[in-house]
């Protein structure tokens, strides 16, 4: 095996290690982003439900007023 082959192999291994670190960092960032979006979605679902409840209450009051008039 020529002398330059082990050096080339070592360089490729170093590149792979660097790529793995980069991909791990990107994966971590994407997981955090997904969790953030999930929390935002949950908050929006809760807000939507609260608005639906308020609208239902207002409609029920309007119907009651209509019946009593």
C-alpha positions as CSV (number, residue, x, y, z in Angstrom):
1,X,0.0,0.0,0.0
2,X,1.6,3.4,-1.0
3,X,2.3,5.9,1.7
4,X,-0.3,8.4,0.5
5,X,-3.2,5.9,0.8
6,X,-3.4,5.9,4.6
7,X,-3.3,9.7,4.6
8,X,-6.1,9.9,2.1
9,X,-8.2,7.5,4.1
10,X,-7.5,9.4,7.3
11,X,-8.6,12.6,5.5
12,X,-11.8,11.0,4.3
13,X,-12.5,9.7,7.8
14,X,-12.0,13.2,9.2
15,X,-14.4,14.5,6.6
16,X,-17.0,11.9,7.6
17,X,-16.6,12.8,11.2
18,X,-17.1,16.5,10.4
19,X,-20.2,15.7,8.3
20,X,-21.7,13.6,11.1
21,X,-21.2,16.4,13.6
22,X,-22.8,18.9,11.2
23,X,-25.8,16.5,10.5
24,X,-26.2,15.9,14.3
25,X,-26.3,19.7,14.9
26,X,-28.8,20.2,12.1
27,X,-30.9,17.3,13.4
28,X,-31.0,18.9,16.9
29,X,-32.0,22.2,15.4
30,X,-34.8,20.6,13.4
31,X,-36.1,18.7,16.5
32,X,-36.2,21.9,18.5
33,X,-38.0,23.7,15.6
34,X,-40.5,20.9,15.4
35,X,-41.1,21.0,19.2
36,X,-41.6,24.8,18.9
37,X,-44.2,24.4,16.1
38,X,-45.9,21.7,18.1
39,X,-46.3,23.9,21.1
40,X,-47.5,26.8,18.9
41,X,-50.1,24.4,17.3
42,X,-51.3,23.3,20.7
43,X,-51.7,26.9,21.8
44,X,-53.6,27.8,18.6
45,X,-55.9,24.7,19.0
46,X,-56.7,25.8,22.6
47,X,-57.4,29.4,21.5
48,X,-59.6,28.1,18.7
49,X,-61.6,26.0,21.2
50,X,-62.0,29.0,23.5
51,X,-63.3,31.1,20.7
52,X,-65.7,28.4,19.7
53,X,-67.0,28.2,23.2
54,X,-67.5,32.0,23.4
55,X,-69.4,32.0,20.1
56,X,-71.6,29.2,21.3
57,X,-72.4,31.1,24.4
58,X,-73.2,34.3,22.5
59,X,-75.4,32.3,20.1
60,X,-77.2,30.6,23.0
61,X,-77.8,34.0,24.6
62,X,-79.1,35.5,21.4
63,X,-81.5,32.6,20.9
64,X,-82.8,32.9,24.4
65,X,-83.3,36.7,23.9
66,X,-85.1,35.9,20.6
67,X,-87.4,33.4,22.3
68,X,-88.3,35.8,25.2
69,X,-89.0,38.7,22.8
